[in-house]
Amino acid sequence: MAGSEFDIDLAARRLPFPDGSVTVVVMQHVVEHLELREQLIPFFRELHRVCTDDAVLWLSCPDLAKVCTAYTTDRGQALKEDRCRRWPEYSLDGVPVQQFINDLFQARGRHRNLFDFELLAWALGQAGFHSVARIEECDLLAAHPEFPPRHDDEQSLYVRVCKSR
Ligand SMILES: C[S@@+](CC[C@H](N)C(=O)[O-])C[C@H]1O[C@@H](n2cnc3c(N)ncnc32)[C@H](O)[C@@H]1O
């Protein structure tokens, strides 16, 4: 992963950590880069293996429900404006605004799958994580203020996952 002291391919099906050795996982906007059945669920199974019983996972990703609602509400105009406030350099270069919805789905070929809460909770459940709660970015930052704010609740799904029920 970029900027990490570990060079790990999360799709490689084996994490280089012993069983029950990880207490906290924070992954922002990564799960949507893995193919659901062949990569993400096996990765979640690996996470389940390496996590301690009291481990907590904090995940965020684009929210499929918010993206679809944005399209039917205003073709994505408000979401695009939100993106431009956070990333002033972002531009559609004159392409009609619904292209922003395509950008959220595809990210120029980098995204494999978008999730709403139900689908992400189901994928986590396939790996044995059954305690999944929807949260907001402020909940993650309250627990881990070392992470920079993204201010992206308008388009993102945030969840807190406990290994034990
Ligand atoms: C949109 S960026 C998010 C980066 C950062 N987490 C953040 O919140 O700004 C997606 C990240 O997923 C990582 N990624 C995608 N597929 C990966 C894989 N198979 N193994 C490891 N990292 C992967 C990329 O390297 C990139 O850092």
The ligand as an SDF file (V2000), in Angstrom:
LIG
                    3D

 27 29  0  0  0  0  0  0  0  0999 V2000
   -8.2860    5.9530   -2.8660 C   0  0  0  0  0  0  0  0  0  0  0  0
   -6.7510    5.4220   -2.2230 S   0  0  0  0  0  0  0  0  0  0  0  0
   -7.0440    5.7120   -0.4920 C   0  0  0  0  0  0  0  0  0  0  0  0
   -5.7610    5.9960    0.2050 C   0  0  0  0  0  0  0  0  0  0  0  0
   -5.8890    6.3690    1.6910 C   0  0  0  0  0  0  0  0  0  0  0  0
   -6.3630    5.2290    2.4430 N   0  0  0  0  0  0  0  0  0  0  0  0
   -6.7570    7.5620    1.8980 C   0  0  0  0  0  0  0  0  0  0  0  0
   -7.7340    7.4600    2.6420 O   0  0  0  0  0  0  0  0  0  0  0  0
   -6.4670    8.6100    1.3510 O   0  0  0  0  0  0  0  0  0  0  0  0
   -6.8400    3.6830   -2.4180 C   0  0  0  0  0  0  0  0  0  0  0  0
   -5.6850    2.9620   -1.7870 C   0  0  0  0  0  0  0  0  0  0  0  0
   -5.9150    1.5650   -1.9060 O   0  0  0  0  0  0  0  0  0  0  0  0
   -4.6700    0.9430   -2.1580 C   0  0  0  0  0  0  0  0  0  0  0  0
   -4.8950   -0.3740   -2.7790 N   0  0  0  0  0  0  0  0  0  0  0  0
   -5.7270   -0.6660   -3.7990 C   0  0  0  0  0  0  0  0  0  0  0  0
   -5.6420   -1.9780   -4.1030 N   0  0  0  0  0  0  0  0  0  0  0  0
   -4.7180   -2.5190   -3.2600 C   0  0  0  0  0  0  0  0  0  0  0  0
   -4.1810   -3.8150   -3.0840 C   0  0  0  0  0  0  0  0  0  0  0  0
   -4.5550   -4.8610   -3.8580 N   0  0  0  0  0  0  0  0  0  0  0  0
   -3.2530   -4.0130   -2.1180 N   0  0  0  0  0  0  0  0  0  0  0  0
   -2.8590   -2.9690   -1.3370 C   0  0  0  0  0  0  0  0  0  0  0  0
   -3.3440   -1.7190   -1.4430 N   0  0  0  0  0  0  0  0  0  0  0  0
   -4.2560   -1.4930   -2.4060 C   0  0  0  0  0  0  0  0  0  0  0  0
   -3.9540    1.9080   -3.0700 C   0  0  0  0  0  0  0  0  0  0  0  0
   -2.5690    1.7100   -3.0300 O   0  0  0  0  0  0  0  0  0  0  0  0
   -4.3490    3.2520   -2.4580 C   0  0  0  0  0  0  0  0  0  0  0  0
   -3.4160    3.6400   -1.4800 O   0  0  0  0  0  0  0  0  0  0  0  0
  1  2  1  0
  2  3  1  0
  2 10  1  0
  3  4  1  0
  4  5  1  0
  5  6  1  0
  5  7  1  0
  7  8  2  0
  7  9  1  0
 10 11  1  0
 11 12  1  0
 11 26  1  0
 12 13  1  0
 13 14  1  0
 13 24  1  0
 14 15  1  0
 14 23  1  0
 15 16  2  0
 16 17  1  0
 17 18  1  0
 17 23  2  0
 18 19  1  0
 18 20  2  0
 20 21  1  0
 21 22  2  0
 22 23  1  0
 24 25  1  0
 24 26  1  0
 26 27  1  0
M  CHG  2   2   1   9  -1
M  END
$$$$
